[in-house]
Amino acid sequence: DPMHPSRLSEPMRWLLAEPGRLRMECTGFGLNLVSGNFEFASFIVIEDEEFWTRYGGDVQANWEASRLHQYSSRDAELLDELVNDVAWSNEGLFALLQGLRRLREIGGTRVDLPEIEWEIR
């Protein structure tokens, strides 16, 4: 059982110990008609700001990451650059936009994002 409490890291145990510290949602589902894959856009937010003070230095990238970038939900200009990066796959951009859209809905003062509207062409 990968989520058995004995296998969790200390930061993960802390997050799961109290309701409301962590929010996880599925923000979208898509069927890729080219590849035949289905995609679940997921949204994970650490709601308790104490986490970053306690465990921010313990967060590490997984083995697949070659480099990391940090973006603030209060930097609309930098996020605009990120969204318009040509390197996105269709499913990756879909998941990012769904996550940003949801973050704008629930983020309150911690978020300064433009409204994200869907247009069907």
Disulfide bonds with the S-S distance in Angstrom:
none
